[in-house]
Amino acid sequence: MTRDQQPVEYQRLDEFHSSGGGVARRIGCGFLVVVILLVGSPFMWSKLKGDYTIRAQMSEGLNLNYRVRAGVDVYIEQHGEFPASNEDAGLPSATEITGNYVSQVGVDDGKIVVIYGKKADRRLVGKSVVFVPDMSNQQDVSWTCSSRDIPDKWLTSTCQSH
């Protein structure tokens, strides 16, 4: 019996087998993609969520820095030099300037040092961001920030090493 003489059902089976199981292969691949997405998504999401959480915790330190910076700026205006400590800048002690994720914010020879701790993500605890004043233009104080122990992916773009 030739192909043309076969009933339609047999012709479809022949096409299926000659195509290497086309429909089944496509269904199998689709199923595999769904399985990969279902299994892999939680891992990818937890990594992205972790980075987002740390960046959100970092923002608390940046906000506290602005409060301390105001005291440092006033000291610089009045004395024409950088304060050596929180006390010189008229600020509470470093351990009294805290937040949920920041254990202290201190002034060290004009630099503002934000140290993370308390409820911060374990990868952030004990790490710091340093804000350094610059008076080179003799009018306004400009600030730069950096960190030696916090990865760039968690820092704001102005604090990242370039």
C-alpha positions as CSV (number, residue, x, y, z in Angstrom):
1,M,0.0,0.0,0.0
2,T,1.4,3.4,-1.0
3,R,1.3,6.4,1.1
4,D,-1.5,7.9,-0.9
5,Q,-3.6,4.8,-0.4
6,Q,-3.2,4.8,3.5
7,P,-6.0,6.2,5.6
8,V,-5.5,9.7,6.8
9,E,-4.7,8.6,10.4
10,Y,-1.8,6.5,9.2
11,Q,-0.5,9.3,7.0
12,R,-0.3,11.6,10.1
13,L,1.5,8.9,12.1
14,D,4.0,8.6,9.2
15,E,4.5,12.3,9.2
16,F,5.0,12.3,13.0
17,H,7.6,9.6,12.9
18,S,9.4,11.0,9.9
19,S,9.7,14.4,11.5
20,G,11.5,12.9,14.5
21,G,8.5,13.3,16.8
22,G,8.1,17.0,16.0
23,V,5.0,17.7,18.2
24,A,6.2,15.6,21.0
25,R,9.7,17.2,20.8
26,R,8.1,20.7,20.9
27,I,5.9,19.8,23.8
28,G,8.9,18.3,25.6
29,C,11.0,21.4,25.0
30,G,8.2,23.6,26.2
31,F,7.8,21.5,29.3
32,L,11.6,21.7,30.0
33,V,11.5,25.5,29.7
34,V,8.6,25.6,32.2
35,V,10.4,23.3,34.6
36,I,13.6,25.4,34.4
37,L,11.6,28.6,35.0
38,L,9.8,27.2,38.0
39,V,12.9,25.7,39.6
40,G,15.3,28.5,38.7
41,S,13.1,31.5,39.4
42,P,13.2,31.4,43.1
43,F,17.0,31.3,43.1
44,M,17.2,34.2,40.7
45,W,14.6,36.2,42.6
46,S,16.2,35.7,46.0
47,K,19.6,36.9,44.6
48,L,17.9,40.0,43.0
49,K,15.9,40.6,46.2
50,G,19.0,40.3,48.3
51,D,20.8,43.0,46.3
52,Y,17.7,45.3,46.4
53,T,17.4,44.8,50.1
54,I,21.1,45.7,50.7
55,R,20.8,48.8,48.5
56,A,17.8,49.9,50.5
57,Q,19.7,49.4,53.7
58,M,22.6,51.4,52.3
59,S,20.3,54.4,51.7
60,E,19.8,54.8,55.4
61,G,23.5,55.4,55.9
62,L,23.4,58.0,53.1
63,N,20.5,59.8,54.7
64,L,22.3,59.9,58.1
65,N,25.4,61.2,56.3
66,Y,23.4,64.2,55.1
67,R,22.4,65.1,58.7
68,V,26.0,64.8,59.9
69,R,27.3,66.7,56.8
70,A,25.2,69.7,57.8
71,G,27.1,69.9,61.1
72,V,30.4,69.5,59.3
73,D,29.5,72.2,56.8
74,V,28.6,74.7,59.5
75,Y,31.9,74.0,61.3
76,I,33.9,74.5,58.1
77,E,32.1,77.8,57.5
78,Q,32.8,79.1,61.0
79,H,36.4,77.8,61.3
80,G,37.7,77.4,57.8
81,E,38.9,73.9,58.5
82,F,37.6,70.4,58.9
83,P,36.4,69.2,62.3
84,A,38.4,66.5,63.9
85,S,35.5,64.7,65.6
86,N,31.7,64.6,66.1
87,E,32.2,66.7,69.3
88,D,34.1,69.4,67.3
89,A,31.3,69.6,64.8
90,G,28.7,70.0,67.6
91,L,27.2,66.6,66.9
92,P,26.3,63.7,69.2
93,S,28.9,60.9,69.5
94,A,29.2,58.5,66.6
95,T,27.5,55.7,68.5
96,E,24.5,58.0,69.1
97,I,23.9,58.6,65.4
98,T,22.4,55.3,64.4
99,G,19.5,53.7,62.5
100,N,18.0,50.3,61.9
101,Y,21.0,49.3,59.7
102,V,23.7,51.8,60.7
103,S,25.6,51.2,63.9
104,Q,27.4,54.6,63.9
105,V,28.2,57.7,61.9
106,G,31.4,59.5,62.9
107,V,33.5,62.4,61.9
108,D,37.2,61.7,61.6
109,D,39.4,64.7,60.5
110,G,36.5,66.1,58.4
111,K,35.6,62.7,56.8
112,I,32.3,61.2,57.6
113,V,32.4,57.4,58.2
114,V,29.2,55.4,58.1
115,I,29.5,52.0,59.6
116,Y,26.7,49.4,59.0
117,G,25.5,47.0,61.7
118,K,22.5,46.3,63.9
119,K,19.8,44.8,61.6
120,A,21.7,45.1,58.4
121,D,22.2,42.2,56.1
122,R,25.0,40.0,57.3
123,R,27.1,40.9,54.2
124,L,26.9,44.5,55.2
125,V,27.6,44.3,58.9
126,G,30.9,46.0,59.9
127,K,31.4,47.6,56.5
128,S,31.6,51.3,55.9
129,V,31.2,54.1,53.4
130,V,33.5,57.2,53.8
131,F,32.5,60.7,52.6
132,V,35.4,63.0,52.1
133,P,35.1,66.8,51.9
134,D,37.0,68.9,49.4
135,M,37.5,72.7,49.7
136,S,39.8,73.1,46.7
137,N,37.5,75.7,45.1
138,Q,37.6,77.9,48.3
139,Q,33.8,78.6,48.1
140,D,31.7,75.5,48.5
141,V,32.5,72.2,50.0
142,S,32.1,69.3,47.6
143,W,31.9,65.7,48.8
144,T,33.1,62.4,47.4
145,C,32.3,59.0,48.7
146,S,33.8,55.5,48.5
147,S,34.1,52.2,50.2
148,R,36.9,49.7,50.4
149,D,34.8,46.8,51.6
150,I,31.3,47.2,50.0
151,P,30.9,46.0,46.3
152,D,30.0,48.6,43.7
153,K,26.8,46.9,42.9
154,W,25.4,48.0,46.3
155,L,26.7,51.6,46.3
156,T,25.1,54.6,44.7
157,S,26.6,55.5,41.3
158,T,28.4,58.5,42.9
159,C,30.2,56.2,45.4
160,Q,31.2,53.5,42.9
161,S,34.8,53.2,41.9
162,H,35.3,54.2,38.3
